[in-house]
Amino acid sequence: MLRSPKIRYRSPINHLNLDSTTLNQRLKNIKLVVCDVDGTLTNDKEKIGDLTREYLAKIKQIGVTFTLSTQKIRSSVIELAKELNIDVPFITANGKLISDSMGNILLASYLKPRQVKKALKLTKYYNAKIAFCNNDEIIYTKENAMVKDLKHRMGTNYKLVDNYIDHIHDVVEIIIVGYDRKVIKYIHKKMKFPLAIFVKSVYFRLSSSSGMYNLDIRRTGIDKQSSLKKLAKHLNFSKNEVAVIGDWYNDMELFKYGGLNIALKNAVPRLRYLADYVVPKTNNEDGVGEFLKMIYEIKTSKV
């Protein structure tokens, strides 16, 4: 999960931004639940709660589909998808890839080789570290091995290669890191112009303790919001039949889709403020399981 500056927002009262009658009616309509992984579906030990497992099986029995949306690359979530018997496509790499556990691809968004080459040239000249994300792993060279220590990329598969030039195709995302803030910001600026209509570059400080700065470069026009729209259309679900669950800033793209927006108690203030409902439990208290239980009980109620 990416760490961004803290902004103060008023938290919703009693966990509701919708009145209970409206919330219950919208819950009855839900046929697709799209869930973030880190900090949401899994607890801080990367485990899934028993209640979540129980009600995943129950909502499936009544026709509710469950899938994932995460910044992780595909290979990092395949086993999780299989473990949870997710047989529909899921969203990875912050929306850049939609695929299923069998490898069938619904959407893939790659950077152009010339964009990748420009990033390589800039990082070589300014002595910054660089790595490439493809569908299944992060590619790095010996000289750029420090990218393996990025905490927000933990749980990802890495592959050591001799050089980058043989791997400039099928690049979903470029990761650039360094200790010199001015250098990383300058590379950020150079990648934005004149390529702004083709690439999206996101610059941020990793943490106050690491002293490193990060730049993520992706293709524009494809994010969690647009990918969710494509996935819902593929599965033949309308907006009012979709619920999304998240905890972090990058989940705001899911909220922009316009479905039923759900945040956990541990979500950042901005997400709780935007949510239609805040589950009064955290990821460490099986908050997702609590929400799935709500759906099941509302949809099976005879009242």
N, C-alpha and C positions, 0 to 999 in steps of 0.2 A: 504494500500500500504506500502511495506517495504521500510525503508529509508536506503540507502547505501551511502558510501563516495562519494563526488562529484569528478568527473573526467572531465577534460576539453577536449572537442572535437570540431572541427570546424563544425559549423552548415551549412547545405546545402544552396547554393546560390539560391535565388528566389524560395525556397520551393521545388525545383526539383532535384532529383538525377538521374532521367531518362529524356531524351529529350521528349518534348511534344507529338511528333508523336508516340513514343514508348509507352508512358503512355496511350494515348488515345486508342491505339490498345489493350493494356492489359486490360483496363477498359471494352472494348467491350466484352472481353472473360469472365468477372466475372459472376459466377453463385452462389457463396457462399461468404457471408461476415461474418467474425467471429470477434466479438467486445468485448474488455475488458469493465468492468462495471465502477468501481470507477475511477474518474479522466478522463474518456473517454466518455462513453455513458451518464453518469449522471454528472450534474454540482456539485459544491461544496455544494449545498443544497440537493443533492441526487434526483434532479428532471431531467426529460427528456425533451428536447426542443421540441417546436411545429414543427419545420422544420424536425426534426428526425421522429416524428410521421407521418407527412405528407408523407415523402418519403419512410418510411418503407412500407406503404400501396402501394405506387406507384411501388416500385421495385418488390414487391411480385406479382403485376399484370403482370409484364413482365418476370416472372419466376426466379427472383433472390431470393435466400434463405438467411435469416438473423438469426444468432444465437449468443450465448454468450460464453466467456471463462473468468473465474474469479478465484481469490484465495478464494472467499467466498464459504461456504458450501452450499449444495443443497437447504436447507430450506430457505436460505437467498435470493434466486433468483427465487424461484418457482412463487411467485406472479408477479414478474416482467416479467417472461417469459409468463405467462398467459395474463398479461395486454397488452403485445406486440404481442399476438397471435403467439408466436413461437411454432410451432408444430413439430419441429425436436429436437433431443437431443442437450444438451448444456454441456459445460465443466465446472466443478467446482473443488474446493479444489486443485487449481494449477495443474489440469490434472489427479488427482487421481480418479475422478468419471465422467463418461459420462452417462447422463440419460435425460429423458424428463419430462415434467410437470405432466405426468400421473404416474410416478414412474417406468417406464420401464428402466432397466439398460443395457447399452451397454458395459460399462467397470467399474470395481471397483477394486481398488488396496489397500489391507489391510496389515498392519504390522502383523507379527506373534506374538502370545501371549507371547512367551519367550522374544522377543525384548521389548515388552511393560513392562513385569515384570522387566527386567533389568533396564529400565528407572525409574520405581517406586522405586527400591532398591537404585539406585544412588541418586535420589532426596531426599529420606527419610534420607539417611546417611549424605548428605551434606546440608540438610535443604534448598533445593530449592523448588520452587513452580511448580506444574505440572497439566496439564489438557489434556483431550483426545478429538479429533475431530472425530466424526463418520459422516455418510452421511448427517444427518439432524440437528445436534446440537453439542455444546461443553459441554462435561461432566466435572464437577468439584465438589470438596468437600468443606466443610466449611473452612477447613484449607488452601485451595488454592484459595479462593475467589478473590484474587487480579488479577487473569487472566481476570476477567470481565472488568477491567479498561484499557485493551490494546486497544489503539486508532485504530490500523490497523485491529482490529477484530470487530469494531463497525458494528452494523446491523446484527450481528449473533445471533442465538438462543442459549441460555445457559440452562443447566439443572443441578440443584443441586442434588447430590446423597450422600448416606451415606458412601459408600466406592467405591474403584476403582476395586477391584478384580472381581466383578460381571460384569464388563464392559470392559474386556481386549480383547474381540473379536470384529471384525468389526471396528477396530481403523484405520482411514485413516491417521491421523497425531497426533503427540505428541507435545504439547507446554510446554516448560520449561522456567521459568523466575527467575531472582534473581538480587540482588544488588551487589553481589560479582563477579566481572569479572573473577577472577581466578577459582572460583568454576564452573561457567557456561562453561568456556573453558575446564576445566578438564573433566566435564561430556561429553562435545562435543568429546573430545579425546577418552574417554572410550567407547562411543557409536560407534565411527568410527572403533575401533579395539577391537575385531576381526570381527565385524559385517559389515565392509565397503562394502562388496559385496551384502549385503542385505538391508542396510538402508542408507539414505542420510540425513546428519545432517547439518543444516545451522545456523551458529552463527552470531549474529549482535547486535549492540547496538540500543535500541529502539529510543532514542533521548537524546540530551545533557541535557534536562531539567528533564526527568524522572529519570535518573540515573540507569535505569534497563537494564539488558542484556537479550537477548532472544535466545532460541535455538529451532528450528523447526526440527522434526525428521519425515521422510517419507520413504517409500519404494523406492529403487532405480529402475531405468529403466523406470519409468512412469513420464512424465511431460507434460507440455502444448504442446510441439512439437510432442511427440509420440501420445498423445491423439488426436491432430488435424489430424495427419496422419490417425489414425483409423476412426475418424469421417468422414473425406473426403471420405475415401474408402467406408464406410458404405452408404454414400449418393451418391456414384458413381460420385464424382467430382475429376478432376485431379488438379495438383498444379497450372497450369496456369489459372484455373477457380476459384481460391480462393484468397480473399483479407482479410488481418487481420489488425485490428486497435488497437493501444495501446498507453500508455503514460509512463509506468514505467519499471524499470529494469526487473521485472519478465515477462514482455511481450516479452523480447528478445528471449525466447524459442519459441514463436509463429513465430517470424521473421526467425528463423532457419529452419522452415518448407520449405521455398522456394517459397511461393506464392507472391502476390503483397503486400508489406509491407507499411503500412500507419501509420504515427505518427501525433498527433495533435500538435498545436503550443506550448502547455503547457507541452509536453513530455520532459523527461530528455534529455540532450544533446546527450548521447550515442545512444538513440533510434532515435533521429532526424538524426543523422549521418548515421545510418544504413538504414533508411527508403528510399523507392523508391519515396515517395512523402510525403511532410509535409503539412497538411491542414493549411492554414494561419489563423486559428481561434482556440481558446481554447475550452475546455469542457464547460466553462461558456458562450461561444458564439455559442454554438450548432455546434461545429466542425464536429461531426458525421453526422448531418443533411446536412451540406455542402458537405461532401464526398458522401453521398447517392444521393444527387441531381446531382452531377457530373456523377455518374454511370447512373442514369436514363436519363439524357440529352444526354450522349454519346451513349447509347444503343438505344435510340429512334430517334437519329438524322438520317436524310436521306442522309446526306453528306458522 
